[in-house]
Amino acid sequence: MWLFFETFLLVFLTDVLYTYYVRALNGTNALVASSWSAVVTVCASMVAINSVEDHTMLGAVLLGAFCGTYVGMKYRKEK
């Protein structure tokens, strides 16, 4: 159960943080964009490792992707 929650949370964070990465790409600060890219890559890599270990984590991946994108877009629209 812990692995399911961990995978969900990592995908959720990846999608939310990806909105910050895309926003940083629109700016002119390469260091900020590169930093966000590294954080997103670490989260996504951990998700890949969890998914390869246990293919039943697909449910957590799909749920985390949906929720993370939803929250990221809602938060981005409010700002």
CNS distance restraints for C-alpha pairs under 8 A (distance, minus, plus):
assign (resid   1 and name CA) (resid   5 and name CA) 6.46 0.50 0.50
assign (resid   2 and name CA) (resid   6 and name CA) 6.03 0.50 0.50
assign (resid   3 and name CA) (resid   7 and name CA) 5.99 0.50 0.50
assign (resid   3 and name CA) (resid  50 and name CA) 7.48 0.50 0.50
assign (resid   3 and name CA) (resid  57 and name CA) 7.95 0.50 0.50
assign (resid   4 and name CA) (resid   8 and name CA) 6.13 0.50 0.50
assign (resid   4 and name CA) (resid  57 and name CA) 6.09 0.50 0.50
assign (resid   4 and name CA) (resid  60 and name CA) 5.75 0.50 0.50
assign (resid   5 and name CA) (resid   9 and name CA) 6.05 0.50 0.50
assign (resid   5 and name CA) (resid  60 and name CA) 7.20 0.50 0.50
assign (resid   6 and name CA) (resid  10 and name CA) 6.10 0.50 0.50
assign (resid   7 and name CA) (resid  11 and name CA) 6.20 0.50 0.50
assign (resid   7 and name CA) (resid  47 and name CA) 5.80 0.50 0.50
assign (resid   7 and name CA) (resid  50 and name CA) 6.70 0.50 0.50
assign (resid   7 and name CA) (resid  51 and name CA) 7.95 0.50 0.50
assign (resid   7 and name CA) (resid  57 and name CA) 7.07 0.50 0.50
assign (resid   7 and name CA) (resid  60 and name CA) 5.98 0.50 0.50
assign (resid   7 and name CA) (resid  61 and name CA) 6.45 0.50 0.50
assign (resid   7 and name CA) (resid  64 and name CA) 7.71 0.50 0.50
assign (resid   8 and name CA) (resid  12 and name CA) 6.01 0.50 0.50
assign (resid   8 and name CA) (resid  60 and name CA) 4.66 0.50 0.50
assign (resid   8 and name CA) (resid  61 and name CA) 5.72 0.50 0.50
assign (resid   8 and name CA) (resid  63 and name CA) 6.70 0.50 0.50
assign (resid   8 and name CA) (resid  64 and name CA) 4.55 0.50 0.50
assign (resid   8 and name CA) (resid  65 and name CA) 7.92 0.50 0.50
assign (resid   9 and name CA) (resid  13 and name CA) 6.03 0.50 0.50
assign (resid   9 and name CA) (resid  64 and name CA) 6.46 0.50 0.50
assign (resid  10 and name CA) (resid  14 and name CA) 6.01 0.50 0.50
assign (resid  10 and name CA) (resid  43 and name CA) 5.69 0.50 0.50
assign (resid  10 and name CA) (resid  44 and name CA) 7.24 0.50 0.50
assign (resid  10 and name CA) (resid  46 and name CA) 7.44 0.50 0.50
assign (resid  10 and name CA) (resid  47 and name CA) 6.34 0.50 0.50
assign (resid  10 and name CA) (resid  64 and name CA) 7.58 0.50 0.50
assign (resid  11 and name CA) (resid  15 and name CA) 6.24 0.50 0.50
assign (resid  11 and name CA) (resid  43 and name CA) 7.17 0.50 0.50
assign (resid  11 and name CA) (resid  44 and name CA) 6.91 0.50 0.50
assign (resid  11 and name CA) (resid  47 and name CA) 6.64 0.50 0.50
assign (resid  11 and name CA) (resid  61 and name CA) 6.05 0.50 0.50
assign (resid  11 and name CA) (resid  64 and name CA) 4.99 0.50 0.50
assign (resid  11 and name CA) (resid  65 and name CA) 5.67 0.50 0.50
assign (resid  11 and name CA) (resid  68 and name CA) 7.03 0.50 0.50
assign (resid  12 and name CA) (resid  16 and name CA) 6.30 0.50 0.50
assign (resid  12 and name CA) (resid  64 and name CA) 4.48 0.50 0.50
assign (resid  12 and name CA) (resid  65 and name CA) 5.71 0.50 0.50
assign (resid  12 and name CA) (resid  66 and name CA) 7.87 0.50 0.50
assign (resid  12 and name CA) (resid  67 and name CA) 6.32 0.50 0.50
assign (resid  12 and name CA) (resid  68 and name CA) 4.05 0.50 0.50
assign (resid  12 and name CA) (resid  69 and name CA) 7.43 0.50 0.50
assign (resid  13 and name CA) (resid  17 and name CA) 5.80 0.50 0.50
assign (resid  13 and name CA) (resid  43 and name CA) 7.36 0.50 0.50
assign (resid  13 and name CA) (resid  68 and name CA) 6.43 0.50 0.50
assign (resid  14 and name CA) (resid  18 and name CA) 5.88 0.50 0.50
assign (resid  14 and name CA) (resid  40 and name CA) 5.41 0.50 0.50
assign (resid  14 and name CA) (resid  43 and name CA) 5.78 0.50 0.50
assign (resid  14 and name CA) (resid  44 and name CA) 6.32 0.50 0.50
assign (resid  14 and name CA) (resid  68 and name CA) 7.42 0.50 0.50
assign (resid  15 and name CA) (resid  19 and name CA) 6.79 0.50 0.50
assign (resid  15 and name CA) (resid  65 and name CA) 6.35 0.50 0.50
assign (resid  15 and name CA) (resid  68 and name CA) 4.95 0.50 0.50
assign (resid  15 and name CA) (resid  69 and name CA) 5.33 0.50 0.50
assign (resid  15 and name CA) (resid  72 and name CA) 6.86 0.50 0.50
assign (resid  16 and name CA) (resid  20 and name CA) 7.25 0.50 0.50
assign (resid  16 and name CA) (resid  68 and name CA) 5.28 0.50 0.50
assign (resid  16 and name CA) (resid  69 and name CA) 6.16 0.50 0.50
assign (resid  16 and name CA) (resid  71 and name CA) 6.82 0.50 0.50
assign (resid  16 and name CA) (resid  72 and name CA) 4.54 0.50 0.50
assign (resid  17 and name CA) (resid  21 and name CA) 6.39 0.50 0.50
assign (resid  17 and name CA) (resid  36 and name CA) 7.28 0.50 0.50
assign (resid  17 and name CA) (resid  39 and name CA) 7.90 0.50 0.50
assign (resid  17 and name CA) (resid  40 and name CA) 6.41 0.50 0.50
assign (resid  17 and name CA) (resid  72 and name CA) 7.69 0.50 0.50
assign (resid  18 and name CA) (resid  22 and name CA) 6.17 0.50 0.50
assign (resid  18 and name CA) (resid  36 and name CA) 7.59 0.50 0.50
assign (resid  18 and name CA) (resid  37 and name CA) 7.89 0.50 0.50
assign (resid  18 and name CA) (resid  40 and name CA) 6.33 0.50 0.50
assign (resid  19 and name CA) (resid  23 and name CA) 6.14 0.50 0.50
assign (resid  19 and name CA) (resid  72 and name CA) 6.20 0.50 0.50
assign (resid  19 and name CA) (resid  73 and name CA) 7.56 0.50 0.50
assign (resid  19 and name CA) (resid  76 and name CA) 7.63 0.50 0.50
assign (resid  20 and name CA) (resid  24 and name CA) 6.06 0.50 0.50
assign (resid  20 and name CA) (resid  36 and name CA) 7.00 0.50 0.50
assign (resid  21 and name CA) (resid  25 and name CA) 6.28 0.50 0.50
assign (resid  21 and name CA) (resid  33 and name CA) 5.84 0.50 0.50
assign (resid  21 and name CA) (resid  36 and name CA) 5.10 0.50 0.50
assign (resid  21 and name CA) (resid  37 and name CA) 6.17 0.50 0.50
assign (resid  21 and name CA) (resid  40 and name CA) 7.95 0.50 0.50
assign (resid  22 and name CA) (resid  26 and name CA) 6.71 0.50 0.50
assign (resid  22 and name CA) (resid  33 and name CA) 7.94 0.50 0.50
assign (resid  23 and name CA) (resid  27 and name CA) 6.93 0.50 0.50
assign (resid  24 and name CA) (resid  28 and name CA) 7.68 0.50 0.50
assign (resid  24 and name CA) (resid  29 and name CA) 7.25 0.50 0.50
assign (resid  24 and name CA) (resid  32 and name CA) 6.45 0.50 0.50
assign (resid  24 and name CA) (resid  33 and name CA) 4.91 0.50 0.50
assign (resid  24 and name CA) (resid  36 and name CA) 7.80 0.50 0.50
assign (resid  25 and name CA) (resid  29 and name CA) 7.96 0.50 0.50
assign (resid  25 and name CA) (resid  30 and name CA) 7.72 0.50 0.50
assign (resid  25 and name CA) (resid  33 and name CA) 5.65 0.50 0.50
assign (resid  29 and name CA) (resid  33 and name CA) 6.57 0.50 0.50
assign (resid  30 and name CA) (resid  34 and name CA) 5.98 0.50 0.50
assign (resid  31 and name CA) (resid  35 and name CA) 6.11 0.50 0.50
assign (resid  32 and name CA) (resid  36 and name CA) 6.34 0.50 0.50
assign (resid  33 and name CA) (resid  37 and name CA) 6.16 0.50 0.50
assign (resid  34 and name CA) (resid  38 and name CA) 6.28 0.50 0.50
assign (resid  35 and name CA) (resid  39 and name CA) 6.43 0.50 0.50
assign (resid  36 and name CA) (resid  40 and name CA) 6.16 0.50 0.50
assign (resid  37 and name CA) (resid  41 and name CA) 6.09 0.50 0.50
assign (resid  38 and name CA) (resid  42 and name CA) 6.25 0.50 0.50
assign (resid  39 and name CA) (resid  43 and name CA) 6.43 0.50 0.50
assign (resid  40 and name CA) (resid  44 and name CA) 6.12 0.50 0.50
assign (resid  41 and name CA) (resid  45 and name CA) 5.94 0.50 0.50
assign (resid  42 and name CA) (resid  46 and name CA) 6.31 0.50 0.50
assign (resid  43 and name CA) (resid  47 and name CA) 6.37 0.50 0.50
assign (resid  44 and name CA) (resid  48 and name CA) 6.25 0.50 0.50
assign (resid  45 and name CA) (resid  49 and name CA) 6.30 0.50 0.50
assign (resid  46 and name CA) (resid  50 and name CA) 6.25 0.50 0.50
assign (resid  47 and name CA) (resid  51 and name CA) 6.05 0.50 0.50
assign (resid  47 and name CA) (resid  61 and name CA) 7.83 0.50 0.50
assign (resid  48 and name CA) (resid  52 and name CA) 6.10 0.50 0.50
assign (resid  49 and name CA) (resid  53 and name CA) 6.26 0.50 0.50
assign (resid  50 and name CA) (resid  54 and name CA) 6.30 0.50 0.50
assign (resid  50 and name CA) (resid  57 and name CA) 7.32 0.50 0.50
assign (resid  51 and name CA) (resid  55 and name CA) 5.39 0.50 0.50
assign (resid  51 and name CA) (resid  56 and name CA) 7.55 0.50 0.50
assign (resid  51 and name CA) (resid  57 and name CA) 5.57 0.50 0.50
assign (resid  51 and name CA) (resid  58 and name CA) 6.88 0.50 0.50
assign (resid  57 and name CA) (resid  61 and name CA) 6.26 0.50 0.50
assign (resid  58 and name CA) (resid  62 and name CA) 6.11 0.50 0.50
assign (resid  59 and name CA) (resid  63 and name CA) 6.06 0.50 0.50
assign (resid  60 and name CA) (resid  64 and name CA) 5.83 0.50 0.50
assign (resid  61 and name CA) (resid  65 and name CA) 5.99 0.50 0.50
assign (resid  62 and name CA) (resid  66 and name CA) 6.21 0.50 0.50
assign (resid  63 and name CA) (resid  67 and name CA) 6.14 0.50 0.50
assign (resid  64 and name CA) (resid  68 and name CA) 5.70 0.50 0.50
assign (resid  65 and name CA) (resid  69 and name CA) 5.98 0.50 0.50
assign (resid  66 and name CA) (resid  70 and name CA) 6.10 0.50 0.50
assign (resid  67 and name CA) (resid  71 and name CA) 6.09 0.50 0.50
assign (resid  68 and name CA) (resid  72 and name CA) 5.92 0.50 0.50
assign (resid  69 and name CA) (resid  73 and name CA) 5.98 0.50 0.50
assign (resid  70 and name CA) (resid  74 and name CA) 6.10 0.50 0.50
assign (resid  71 and name CA) (resid  75 and name CA) 5.97 0.50 0.50
assign (resid  72 and name CA) (resid  76 and name CA) 6.02 0.50 0.50
assign (resid  73 and name CA) (resid  77 and name CA) 6.11 0.50 0.50
assign (resid  74 and name CA) (resid  78 and name CA) 6.38 0.50 0.50
assign (resid  75 and name CA) (resid  79 and name CA) 6.55 0.50 0.50
